[in-house]
């Protein structure tokens, strides 16, 4: 799923949950936190603009989204940022 300049990460939650959605680089370093808190049941969409938490534009490469639900279940997705 190559993207430039933004991508959308869909999240479907069956019940109210506390989630943490983060983006990591290939070295395993956290580069951005897209959401950290409670969300209602249903389908939600989170946009990532290819920037880190300080607002700096990141270089092209592979990044991973990591979704943690209620501190337990963890799902990982792969993204390709192409400039």
PyMOL Python script that loads the backbone (N, CA, C, O; Angstrom):
from pymol import cmd

cmd.read_pdbstr("""\
ATOM      1  N   UNK A   1       0.815  -1.191   0.000  1.00  0.00           N
ATOM      2  CA  UNK A   1       0.000   0.000   0.000  1.00  0.00           C
ATOM      3  C   UNK A   1       0.864   1.263   0.000  1.00  0.00           C
ATOM      4  O   UNK A   1       0.850   2.004   0.983  1.00  0.00           O
ATOM      5  N   UNK A   2       1.597   1.523  -1.045  1.00  0.00           N
ATOM      6  CA  UNK A   2       2.411   2.737  -1.072  1.00  0.00           C
ATOM      7  C   UNK A   2       1.533   3.984  -0.941  1.00  0.00           C
ATOM      8  O   UNK A   2       0.424   4.031  -1.474  1.00  0.00           O
ATOM      9  N   UNK A   3       2.035   4.980  -0.235  1.00  0.00           N
ATOM     10  CA  UNK A   3       1.268   6.207  -0.095  1.00  0.00           C
ATOM     11  C   UNK A   3       2.184   7.418  -0.155  1.00  0.00           C
ATOM     12  O   UNK A   3       3.376   7.344   0.143  1.00  0.00           O
ATOM     13  N   UNK A   4       1.593   8.520  -0.546  1.00  0.00           N
ATOM     14  CA  UNK A   4       2.252   9.816  -0.557  1.00  0.00           C
ATOM     15  C   UNK A   4       1.162  10.848  -0.807  1.00  0.00           C
ATOM     16  O   UNK A   4       0.534  10.752  -1.861  1.00  0.00           O
ATOM     17  N   UNK A   5       0.882  11.777   0.005  1.00  0.00           N
ATOM     18  CA  UNK A   5       1.557  12.137   1.250  1.00  0.00           C
ATOM     19  C   UNK A   5       0.873  11.605   2.507  1.00  0.00           C
ATOM     20  O   UNK A   5       1.457  11.682   3.588  1.00  0.00           O
ATOM     21  N   UNK A   6      -0.359  11.063   2.403  1.00  0.00           N
ATOM     22  CA  UNK A   6      -1.039  10.556   3.602  1.00  0.00           C
ATOM     23  C   UNK A   6      -1.629   9.177   3.344  1.00  0.00           C
ATOM     24  O   UNK A   6      -1.819   8.760   2.202  1.00  0.00           O
ATOM     25  N   UNK A   7      -1.908   8.490   4.430  1.00  0.00           N
ATOM     26  CA  UNK A   7      -2.601   7.209   4.357  1.00  0.00           C
ATOM     27  C   UNK A   7      -3.624   7.158   5.477  1.00  0.00           C
ATOM     28  O   UNK A   7      -3.495   7.859   6.480  1.00  0.00           O
ATOM     29  N   UNK A   8      -4.636   6.329   5.302  1.00  0.00           N
ATOM     30  CA  UNK A   8      -5.673   6.174   6.306  1.00  0.00           C
ATOM     31  C   UNK A   8      -5.622   4.753   6.856  1.00  0.00           C
ATOM     32  O   UNK A   8      -5.553   3.781   6.103  1.00  0.00           O
ATOM     33  N   UNK A   9      -5.657   4.651   8.174  1.00  0.00           N
ATOM     34  CA  UNK A   9      -5.615   3.352   8.838  1.00  0.00           C
ATOM     35  C   UNK A   9      -6.999   3.089   9.422  1.00  0.00           C
ATOM     36  O   UNK A   9      -7.404   3.765  10.367  1.00  0.00           O
ATOM     37  N   UNK A  10      -7.740   2.105   8.871  1.00  0.00           N
ATOM     38  CA  UNK A  10      -9.071   1.797   9.402  1.00  0.00           C
ATOM     39  C   UNK A  10      -8.967   0.903  10.642  1.00  0.00           C
ATOM     40  O   UNK A  10      -8.124   0.008  10.710  1.00  0.00           O
ATOM     41  N   UNK A  11      -9.833   1.161  11.609  1.00  0.00           N
ATOM     42  CA  UNK A  11      -9.864   0.374  12.841  1.00  0.00           C
ATOM     43  C   UNK A  11     -11.322   0.054  13.150  1.00  0.00           C
ATOM     44  O   UNK A  11     -12.153   0.960  13.217  1.00  0.00           O
ATOM     45  N   UNK A  12     -11.644  -1.229  13.338  1.00  0.00           N
ATOM     46  CA  UNK A  12     -12.994  -1.646  13.711  1.00  0.00           C
ATOM     47  C   UNK A  12     -12.946  -2.210  15.132  1.00  0.00           C
ATOM     48  O   UNK A  12     -12.200  -3.148  15.415  1.00  0.00           O
ATOM     49  N   UNK A  13     -13.747  -1.629  16.013  1.00  0.00           N
ATOM     50  CA  UNK A  13     -13.757  -2.017  17.423  1.00  0.00           C
ATOM     51  C   UNK A  13     -15.170  -2.491  17.780  1.00  0.00           C
ATOM     52  O   UNK A  13     -16.132  -1.755  17.561  1.00  0.00           O
ATOM     53  N   UNK A  14     -15.316  -3.712  18.328  1.00  0.00           N
ATOM     54  CA  UNK A  14     -16.651  -4.245  18.619  1.00  0.00           C
ATOM     55  C   UNK A  14     -17.310  -3.644  19.862  1.00  0.00           C
ATOM     56  O   UNK A  14     -18.536  -3.655  19.973  1.00  0.00           O
ATOM     57  N   UNK A  15     -16.517  -3.123  20.793  1.00  0.00           N
ATOM     58  CA  UNK A  15     -17.070  -2.534  22.018  1.00  0.00           C
ATOM     59  C   UNK A  15     -16.167  -1.399  22.461  1.00  0.00           C
ATOM     60  O   UNK A  15     -15.020  -1.307  22.024  1.00  0.00           O
ATOM     61  N   UNK A  16     -16.676  -0.539  23.323  1.00  0.00           N
ATOM     62  CA  UNK A  16     -15.855   0.570  23.798  1.00  0.00           C
ATOM     63  C   UNK A  16     -14.550   0.018  24.351  1.00  0.00           C
ATOM     64  O   UNK A  16     -14.549  -0.915  25.154  1.00  0.00           O
ATOM     65  N   UNK A  17     -13.454   0.595  23.921  1.00  0.00           N
ATOM     66  CA  UNK A  17     -12.135   0.079  24.278  1.00  0.00           C
ATOM     67  C   UNK A  17     -11.134   1.220  24.394  1.00  0.00           C
ATOM     68  O   UNK A  17     -11.324   2.307  23.848  1.00  0.00           O
ATOM     69  N   UNK A  18     -10.081   0.937  25.114  1.00  0.00           N
ATOM     70  CA  UNK A  18      -8.942   1.850  25.139  1.00  0.00           C
ATOM     71  C   UNK A  18      -7.956   1.331  24.099  1.00  0.00           C
ATOM     72  O   UNK A  18      -7.527   0.179  24.151  1.00  0.00           O
ATOM     73  N   UNK A  19      -7.606   2.198  23.157  1.00  0.00           N
ATOM     74  CA  UNK A  19      -6.669   1.780  22.115  1.00  0.00           C
ATOM     75  C   UNK A  19      -5.468   2.710  22.088  1.00  0.00           C
ATOM     76  O   UNK A  19      -5.518   3.855  22.537  1.00  0.00           O
ATOM     77  N   UNK A  20      -4.402   2.175  21.549  1.00  0.00           N
ATOM     78  CA  UNK A  20      -3.195   2.962  21.274  1.00  0.00           C
ATOM     79  C   UNK A  20      -2.766   2.582  19.868  1.00  0.00           C
ATOM     80  O   UNK A  20      -2.481   1.417  19.590  1.00  0.00           O
ATOM     81  N   UNK A  21      -2.721   3.575  18.978  1.00  0.00           N
ATOM     82  CA  UNK A  21      -2.325   3.354  17.592  1.00  0.00           C
ATOM     83  C   UNK A  21      -1.036   4.126  17.352  1.00  0.00           C
ATOM     84  O   UNK A  21      -1.003   5.353  17.444  1.00  0.00           O
ATOM     85  N   UNK A  22       0.023   3.389  17.042  1.00  0.00           N
ATOM     86  CA  UNK A  22       1.352   3.976  16.910  1.00  0.00           C
ATOM     87  C   UNK A  22       1.967   3.605  15.563  1.00  0.00           C
ATOM     88  O   UNK A  22       1.561   2.636  14.921  1.00  0.00           O
ATOM     89  N   UNK A  23       2.954   4.398  15.151  1.00  0.00           N
ATOM     90  CA  UNK A  23       3.700   4.125  13.924  1.00  0.00           C
ATOM     91  C   UNK A  23       5.173   3.968  14.298  1.00  0.00           C
ATOM     92  O   UNK A  23       5.729   4.782  15.034  1.00  0.00           O
ATOM     93  N   UNK A  24       5.793   2.909  13.777  1.00  0.00           N
ATOM     94  CA  UNK A  24       7.200   2.604  14.040  1.00  0.00           C
ATOM     95  C   UNK A  24       7.971   2.537  12.723  1.00  0.00           C
ATOM     96  O   UNK A  24       7.404   2.230  11.675  1.00  0.00           O
ATOM     97  N   UNK A  25       9.263   2.826  12.791  1.00  0.00           N
ATOM     98  CA  UNK A  25      10.113   2.647  11.619  1.00  0.00           C
ATOM     99  C   UNK A  25      10.672   1.221  11.613  1.00  0.00           C
ATOM    100  O   UNK A  25      10.379   0.444  12.522  1.00  0.00           O
ATOM    101  N   UNK A  26      11.468   0.868  10.608  1.00  0.00           N
ATOM    102  CA  UNK A  26      11.985  -0.504  10.491  1.00  0.00           C
ATOM    103  C   UNK A  26      12.984  -0.854  11.596  1.00  0.00           C
ATOM    104  O   UNK A  26      13.285  -2.029  11.803  1.00  0.00           O
ATOM    105  N   UNK A  27      13.496   0.143  12.303  1.00  0.00           N
ATOM    106  CA  UNK A  27      14.414  -0.113  13.419  1.00  0.00           C
ATOM    107  C   UNK A  27      13.654  -0.354  14.719  1.00  0.00           C
ATOM    108  O   UNK A  27      14.259  -0.608  15.761  1.00  0.00           O
ATOM    109  N   UNK A  28      12.315  -0.273  14.651  1.00  0.00           N
ATOM    110  CA  UNK A  28      11.500  -0.489  15.837  1.00  0.00           C
ATOM    111  C   UNK A  28      11.355   0.749  16.701  1.00  0.00           C
ATOM    112  O   UNK A  28      10.919   0.658  17.849  1.00  0.00           O
ATOM    113  N   UNK A  29      11.717   1.905  16.160  1.00  0.00           N
ATOM    114  CA  UNK A  29      11.610   3.155  16.907  1.00  0.00           C
ATOM    115  C   UNK A  29      10.235   3.774  16.694  1.00  0.00           C
ATOM    116  O   UNK A  29       9.749   3.857  15.566  1.00  0.00           O
ATOM    117  N   UNK A  30       9.617   4.205  17.781  1.00  0.00           N
ATOM    118  CA  UNK A  30       8.326   4.878  17.698  1.00  0.00           C
ATOM    119  C   UNK A  30       8.514   6.221  17.007  1.00  0.00           C
ATOM    120  O   UNK A  30       9.349   7.021  17.430  1.00  0.00           O
ATOM    121  N   UNK A  31       7.747   6.481  15.949  1.00  0.00           N
ATOM    122  CA  UNK A  31       7.856   7.759  15.252  1.00  0.00           C
ATOM    123  C   UNK A  31       6.608   8.627  15.424  1.00  0.00           C
ATOM    124  O   UNK A  31       6.695   9.850  15.316  1.00  0.00           O
ATOM    125  N   UNK A  32       5.450   8.017  15.689  1.00  0.00           N
ATOM    126  CA  UNK A  32       4.228   8.797  15.866  1.00  0.00           C
ATOM    127  C   UNK A  32       3.192   8.000  16.651  1.00  0.00           C
ATOM    128  O   UNK A  32       3.108   6.777  16.532  1.00  0.00           O
ATOM    129  N   UNK A  33       2.416   8.702  17.443  1.00  0.00           N
ATOM    130  CA  UNK A  33       1.261   8.115  18.113  1.00  0.00           C
ATOM    131  C   UNK A  33       0.031   8.791  17.529  1.00  0.00           C
ATOM    132  O   UNK A  33      -0.141  10.002  17.661  1.00  0.00           O
ATOM    133  N   UNK A  34      -0.828   8.001  16.879  1.00  0.00           N
ATOM    134  CA  UNK A  34      -2.002   8.552  16.208  1.00  0.00           C
ATOM    135  C   UNK A  34      -3.205   8.650  17.126  1.00  0.00           C
ATOM    136  O   UNK A  34      -4.054   9.523  16.947  1.00  0.00           O
ATOM    137  N   UNK A  35      -3.286   7.761  18.109  1.00  0.00           N
ATOM    138  CA  UNK A  35      -4.385   7.811  19.082  1.00  0.00           C
ATOM    139  C   UNK A  35      -3.977   7.057  20.330  1.00  0.00           C
ATOM    140  O   UNK A  35      -3.341   6.006  20.258  1.00  0.00           O
ATOM    141  N   UNK A  36      -4.351   7.606  21.476  1.00  0.00           N
ATOM    142  CA  UNK A  36      -4.116   6.938  22.756  1.00  0.00           C
ATOM    143  C   UNK A  36      -5.255   7.329  23.684  1.00  0.00           C
ATOM    144  O   UNK A  36      -5.222   8.379  24.326  1.00  0.00           O
ATOM    145  N   UNK A  37      -6.262   6.464  23.741  1.00  0.00           N
ATOM    146  CA  UNK A  37      -7.416   6.765  24.575  1.00  0.00           C
ATOM    147  C   UNK A  37      -8.586   5.866  24.237  1.00  0.00           C
ATOM    148  O   UNK A  37      -8.450   4.907  23.478  1.00  0.00           O
ATOM    149  N   UNK A  38      -9.728   6.182  24.804  1.00  0.00           N
ATOM    150  CA  UNK A  38     -10.939   5.389  24.592  1.00  0.00           C
ATOM    151  C   UNK A  38     -11.603   5.767  23.282  1.00  0.00           C
ATOM    152  O   UNK A  38     -11.578   6.925  22.865  1.00  0.00           O
ATOM    153  N   UNK A  39     -12.200   4.766  22.638  1.00  0.00           N
ATOM    154  CA  UNK A  39     -13.034   5.016  21.464  1.00  0.00           C
ATOM    155  C   UNK A  39     -14.297   4.180  21.585  1.00  0.00           C
ATOM    156  O   UNK A  39     -14.321   3.147  22.254  1.00  0.00           O
ATOM    157  N   UNK A  40     -15.333   4.646  20.927  1.00  0.00           N
ATOM    158  CA  UNK A  40     -16.619   3.962  20.941  1.00  0.00           C
ATOM    159  C   UNK A  40     -16.603   2.789  19.960  1.00  0.00           C
ATOM    160  O   UNK A  40     -15.734   2.712  19.092  1.00  0.00           O
ATOM    161  N   UNK A  41     -17.566   1.876  20.101  1.00  0.00           N
ATOM    162  CA  UNK A  41     -17.634   0.759  19.153  1.00  0.00           C
ATOM    163  C   UNK A  41     -17.900   1.274  17.739  1.00  0.00           C
ATOM    164  O   UNK A  41     -18.533   2.312  17.545  1.00  0.00           O
ATOM    165  N   UNK A  42     -17.406   0.529  16.767  1.00  0.00           N
ATOM    166  CA  UNK A  42     -17.651   0.888  15.376  1.00  0.00           C
ATOM    167  C   UNK A  42     -16.367   0.979  14.587  1.00  0.00           C
ATOM    168  O   UNK A  42     -15.298   0.552  15.024  1.00  0.00           O
ATOM    169  N   UNK A  43     -16.512   1.554  13.406  1.00  0.00           N
ATOM    170  CA  UNK A  43     -15.384   1.691  12.482  1.00  0.00           C
ATOM    171  C   UNK A  43     -14.842   3.116  12.577  1.00  0.00           C
ATOM    172  O   UNK A  43     -15.597   4.086  12.512  1.00  0.00           O
ATOM    173  N   UNK A  44     -13.532   3.226  12.731  1.00  0.00           N
ATOM    174  CA  UNK A  44     -12.868   4.521  12.860  1.00  0.00           C
ATOM    175  C   UNK A  44     -11.730   4.589  11.844  1.00  0.00           C
ATOM    176  O   UNK A  44     -11.187   3.561  11.439  1.00  0.00           O
ATOM    177  N   UNK A  45     -11.377   5.800  11.439  1.00  0.00           N
ATOM    178  CA  UNK A  45     -10.325   5.999  10.450  1.00  0.00           C
ATOM    179  C   UNK A  45      -9.324   7.010  10.996  1.00  0.00           C
ATOM    180  O   UNK A  45      -9.699   8.098  11.435  1.00  0.00           O
ATOM    181  N   UNK A  46      -8.056   6.641  10.964  1.00  0.00           N
ATOM    182  CA  UNK A  46      -6.990   7.498  11.468  1.00  0.00           C
ATOM    183  C   UNK A  46      -6.035   7.810  10.322  1.00  0.00           C
ATOM    184  O   UNK A  46      -5.556   6.906   9.638  1.00  0.00           O
ATOM    185  N   UNK A  47      -5.766   9.084  10.120  1.00  0.00           N
ATOM    186  CA  UNK A  47      -4.873   9.506   9.040  1.00  0.00           C
ATOM    187  C   UNK A  47      -3.459   9.694   9.577  1.00  0.00           C
ATOM    188  O   UNK A  47      -3.258  10.187  10.687  1.00  0.00           O
ATOM    189  N   UNK A  48      -2.489   9.292   8.768  1.00  0.00           N
ATOM    190  CA  UNK A  48      -1.083   9.560   9.073  1.00  0.00           C
ATOM    191  C   UNK A  48      -0.474  10.267   7.881  1.00  0.00           C
ATOM    192  O   UNK A  48      -0.593   9.809   6.745  1.00  0.00           O
ATOM    193  N   UNK A  49       0.180  11.387   8.149  1.00  0.00           N
ATOM    194  CA  UNK A  49       0.713  12.237   7.090  1.00  0.00           C
ATOM    195  C   UNK A  49       2.203  12.039   6.824  1.00  0.00           C
ATOM    196  O   UNK A  49       2.816  12.861   6.143  1.00  0.00           O
ATOM    197  N   UNK A  50       2.787  10.985   7.338  1.00  0.00           N
ATOM    198  CA  UNK A  50       4.201  10.714   7.085  1.00  0.00           C
ATOM    199  C   UNK A  50       5.135  11.574   7.910  1.00  0.00           C
ATOM    200  O   UNK A  50       6.310  11.723   7.575  1.00  0.00           O
ATOM    201  N   UNK A  51       4.607  12.150   9.006  1.00  0.00           N
ATOM    202  CA  UNK A  51       5.430  12.992   9.875  1.00  0.00           C
ATOM    203  C   UNK A  51       5.584  12.339  11.247  1.00  0.00           C
ATOM    204  O   UNK A  51       4.751  11.537  11.667  1.00  0.00           O
ATOM    205  N   UNK A  52       6.655  12.697  11.926  1.00  0.00           N
ATOM    206  CA  UNK A  52       6.855  12.173  13.272  1.00  0.00           C
ATOM    207  C   UNK A  52       6.131  13.053  14.287  1.00  0.00           C
ATOM    208  O   UNK A  52       5.455  14.010  13.910  1.00  0.00           O
ATOM    209  N   UNK A  53       6.267  12.734  15.557  1.00  0.00           N
ATOM    210  CA  UNK A  53       5.552  13.470  16.601  1.00  0.00           C
ATOM    211  C   UNK A  53       5.993  14.925  16.704  1.00  0.00           C
ATOM    212  O   UNK A  53       5.243  15.758  17.212  1.00  0.00           O
ATOM    213  N   UNK A  54       7.177  15.241  16.238  1.00  0.00           N
ATOM    214  CA  UNK A  54       7.650  16.622  16.268  1.00  0.00           C
ATOM    215  C   UNK A  54       7.222  17.402  15.018  1.00  0.00           C
ATOM    216  O   UNK A  54       7.501  18.596  14.908  1.00  0.00           O
ATOM    217  N   UNK A  55       6.550  16.736  14.085  1.00  0.00           N
ATOM    218  CA  UNK A  55       6.070  17.391  12.870  1.00  0.00           C
ATOM    219  C   UNK A  55       7.046  17.361  11.710  1.00  0.00           C
ATOM    220  O   UNK A  55       6.787  17.959  10.666  1.00  0.00           O
ATOM    221  N   UNK A  56       8.169  16.669  11.880  1.00  0.00           N
ATOM    222  CA  UNK A  56       9.149  16.565  10.798  1.00  0.00           C
ATOM    223  C   UNK A  56       8.715  15.493   9.796  1.00  0.00           C
ATOM    224  O   UNK A  56       8.245  14.423  10.184  1.00  0.00           O
ATOM    225  N   UNK A  57       8.874  15.789   8.516  1.00  0.00           N
ATOM    226  CA  UNK A  57       8.536  14.834   7.465  1.00  0.00           C
ATOM    227  C   UNK A  57       9.572  13.712   7.455  1.00  0.00           C
ATOM    228  O   UNK A  57      10.777  13.961   7.452  1.00  0.00           O
ATOM    229  N   UNK A  58       9.084  12.484   7.452  1.00  0.00           N
ATOM    230  CA  UNK A  58       9.975  11.321   7.460  1.00  0.00           C
ATOM    231  C   UNK A  58      10.380  10.933   6.043  1.00  0.00           C
ATOM    232  O   UNK A  58       9.709  11.285   5.073  1.00  0.00           O
ATOM    233  N   UNK A  59      11.477  10.209   5.941  1.00  0.00           N
ATOM    234  CA  UNK A  59      11.975   9.790   4.637  1.00  0.00           C
ATOM    235  C   UNK A  59      11.164   8.608   4.099  1.00  0.00           C
ATOM    236  O   UNK A  59      10.432   7.947   4.836  1.00  0.00           O
ATOM    237  N   UNK A  60      11.314   8.367   2.816  1.00  0.00           N
ATOM    238  CA  UNK A  60      10.664   7.213   2.193  1.00  0.00           C
ATOM    239  C   UNK A  60      11.146   5.943   2.869  1.00  0.00           C
ATOM    240  O   UNK A  60      12.285   5.863   3.330  1.00  0.00           O
ATOM    241  N   UNK A  61      10.277   4.962   2.924  1.00  0.00           N
ATOM    242  CA  UNK A  61      10.662   3.693   3.514  1.00  0.00           C
ATOM    243  C   UNK A  61       9.474   2.921   4.034  1.00  0.00           C
ATOM    244  O   UNK A  61       8.323   3.277   3.780  1.00  0.00           O
ATOM    245  N   UNK A  62       9.761   1.864   4.764  1.00  0.00           N
ATOM    246  CA  UNK A  62       8.738   0.988   5.328  1.00  0.00           C
ATOM    247  C   UNK A  62       8.474   1.409   6.771  1.00  0.00           C
ATOM    248  O   UNK A  62       9.403   1.644   7.545  1.00  0.00           O
ATOM    249  N   UNK A  63       7.197   1.501   7.115  1.00  0.00           N
ATOM    250  CA  UNK A  63       6.770   1.835   8.467  1.00  0.00           C
ATOM    251  C   UNK A  63       5.699   0.833   8.884  1.00  0.00           C
ATOM    252  O   UNK A  63       5.059   0.205   8.041  1.00  0.00           O
ATOM    253  N   UNK A  64       5.516   0.694  10.184  1.00  0.00           N
ATOM    254  CA  UNK A  64       4.552  -0.264  10.711  1.00  0.00           C
ATOM    255  C   UNK A  64       3.575   0.435  11.649  1.00  0.00           C
ATOM    256  O   UNK A  64       3.974   1.211  12.517  1.00  0.00           O
ATOM    257  N   UNK A  65       2.287   0.148  11.459  1.00  0.00           N
ATOM    258  CA  UNK A  65       1.286   0.631  12.405  1.00  0.00           C
ATOM    259  C   UNK A  65       1.070  -0.474  13.429  1.00  0.00           C
ATOM    260  O   UNK A  65       1.037  -1.658  13.092  1.00  0.00           O
ATOM    261  N   UNK A  66       0.924  -0.069  14.675  1.00  0.00           N
ATOM    262  CA  UNK A  66       0.706  -1.040  15.755  1.00  0.00           C
ATOM    263  C   UNK A  66      -0.508  -0.596  16.553  1.00  0.00           C
ATOM    264  O   UNK A  66      -0.517   0.492  17.128  1.00  0.00           O
ATOM    265  N   UNK A  67      -1.529  -1.437  16.588  1.00  0.00           N
ATOM    266  CA  UNK A  67      -2.758  -1.163  17.314  1.00  0.00           C
ATOM    267  C   UNK A  67      -2.812  -2.067  18.536  1.00  0.00           C
ATOM    268  O   UNK A  67      -2.807  -3.291  18.406  1.00  0.00           O
ATOM    269  N   UNK A  68      -2.862  -1.472  19.716  1.00  0.00           N
ATOM    270  CA  UNK A  68      -3.021  -2.224  20.966  1.00  0.00           C
ATOM    271  C   UNK A  68      -4.402  -1.911  21.517  1.00  0.00           C
ATOM    272  O   UNK A  68      -4.782  -0.745  21.627  1.00  0.00           O
ATOM    273  N   UNK A  69      -5.156  -2.952  21.865  1.00  0.00           N
ATOM    274  CA  UNK A  69      -6.512  -2.785  22.372  1.00  0.00           C
ATOM    275  C   UNK A  69      -6.559  -3.256  23.823  1.00  0.00           C
ATOM    276  O   UNK A  69      -6.203  -4.392  24.136  1.00  0.00           O
ATOM    277  N   UNK A  70      -7.004  -2.362  24.697  1.00  0.00           N
ATOM    278  CA  UNK A  70      -7.115  -2.648  26.129  1.00  0.00           C
ATOM    279  C   UNK A  70      -5.822  -3.212  26.713  1.00  0.00           C
ATOM    280  O   UNK A  70      -5.859  -4.032  27.631  1.00  0.00           O
ATOM    281  N   UNK A  71      -4.696  -2.779  26.189  1.00  0.00           N
ATOM    282  CA  UNK A  71      -3.402  -3.202  26.707  1.00  0.00           C
ATOM    283  C   UNK A  71      -3.045  -4.640  26.402  1.00  0.00           C
ATOM    284  O   UNK A  71      -2.027  -5.133  26.886  1.00  0.00           O
ATOM    285  N   UNK A  72      -3.863  -5.332  25.606  1.00  0.00           N
ATOM    286  CA  UNK A  72      -3.612  -6.737  25.334  1.00  0.00           C
ATOM    287  C   UNK A  72      -3.420  -7.043  23.867  1.00  0.00           C
ATOM    288  O   UNK A  72      -2.288  -7.139  23.393  1.00  0.00           O
ATOM    289  N   UNK A  73      -4.510  -7.196  23.147  1.00  0.00           N
ATOM    290  CA  UNK A  73      -4.477  -7.582  21.741  1.00  0.00           C
ATOM    291  C   UNK A  73      -3.673  -6.556  20.948  1.00  0.00           C
ATOM    292  O   UNK A  73      -3.894  -5.351  21.075  1.00  0.00           O
ATOM    293  N   UNK A  74      -2.746  -7.037  20.134  1.00  0.00           N
ATOM    294  CA  UNK A  74      -1.927  -6.150  19.316  1.00  0.00           C
ATOM    295  C   UNK A  74      -1.974  -6.601  17.864  1.00  0.00           C
ATOM    296  O   UNK A  74      -1.771  -7.777  17.561  1.00  0.00           O
ATOM    297  N   UNK A  75      -2.244  -5.653  16.966  1.00  0.00           N
ATOM    298  CA  UNK A  75      -2.263  -5.917  15.530  1.00  0.00           C
ATOM    299  C   UNK A  75      -1.238  -5.013  14.866  1.00  0.00           C
ATOM    300  O   UNK A  75      -1.108  -3.844  15.229  1.00  0.00           O
ATOM    301  N   UNK A  76      -0.507  -5.553  13.893  1.00  0.00           N
ATOM    302  CA  UNK A  76       0.525  -4.791  13.205  1.00  0.00           C
ATOM    303  C   UNK A  76       0.244  -4.781  11.706  1.00  0.00           C
ATOM    304  O   UNK A  76      -0.111  -5.807  11.125  1.00  0.00           O
ATOM    305  N   UNK A  77       0.407  -3.619  11.089  1.00  0.00           N
ATOM    306  CA  UNK A  77       0.253  -3.479   9.646  1.00  0.00           C
ATOM    307  C   UNK A  77       1.485  -2.813   9.041  1.00  0.00           C
ATOM    308  O   UNK A  77       2.185  -2.069   9.727  1.00  0.00           O
ATOM    309  N   UNK A  78       1.748  -3.068   7.788  1.00  0.00           N
ATOM    310  CA  UNK A  78       2.920  -2.541   7.101  1.00  0.00           C
ATOM    311  C   UNK A  78       2.495  -1.445   6.124  1.00  0.00           C
ATOM    312  O   UNK A  78       1.479  -1.575   5.441  1.00  0.00           O
ATOM    313  N   UNK A  79       3.288  -0.353   6.061  1.00  0.00           N
ATOM    314  CA  UNK A  79       3.011   0.757   5.152  1.00  0.00           C
ATOM    315  C   UNK A  79       4.287   1.138   4.428  1.00  0.00           C
ATOM    316  O   UNK A  79       5.375   1.054   4.998  1.00  0.00           O
ATOM    317  N   UNK A  80       4.164   1.554   3.182  1.00  0.00           N
ATOM    318  CA  UNK A  80       5.321   2.009   2.400  1.00  0.00           C
ATOM    319  C   UNK A  80       5.132   3.485   2.074  1.00  0.00           C
ATOM    320  O   UNK A  80       4.219   3.853   1.335  1.00  0.00           O
ATOM    321  N   UNK A  81       5.990   4.319   2.625  1.00  0.00           N
ATOM    322  CA  UNK A  81       5.971   5.744   2.329  1.00  0.00           C
ATOM    323  C   UNK A  81       6.883   5.990   1.134  1.00  0.00           C
ATOM    324  O   UNK A  81       8.079   5.706   1.188  1.00  0.00           O
ATOM    325  N   UNK A  82       6.310   6.521   0.051  1.00  0.00           N
ATOM    326  CA  UNK A  82       7.055   6.757  -1.181  1.00  0.00           C
ATOM    327  C   UNK A  82       6.976   8.244  -1.497  1.00  0.00           C
ATOM    328  O   UNK A  82       5.896   8.834  -1.503  1.00  0.00           O
ATOM    329  N   UNK A  83       8.114   8.831  -1.756  1.00  0.00           N
ATOM    330  CA  UNK A  83       8.118  10.273  -2.108  1.00  0.00           C
ATOM    331  C   UNK A  83       8.564  10.450  -3.531  1.00  0.00           C
ATOM    332  O   UNK A  83       8.636  11.578  -4.019  1.00  0.00           O
TER     333      UNK A  83
END
""", "prot")
cmd.dss("prot")
cmd.show_as("cartoon", "prot")
cmd.util.cbc("prot")
cmd.orient("prot")
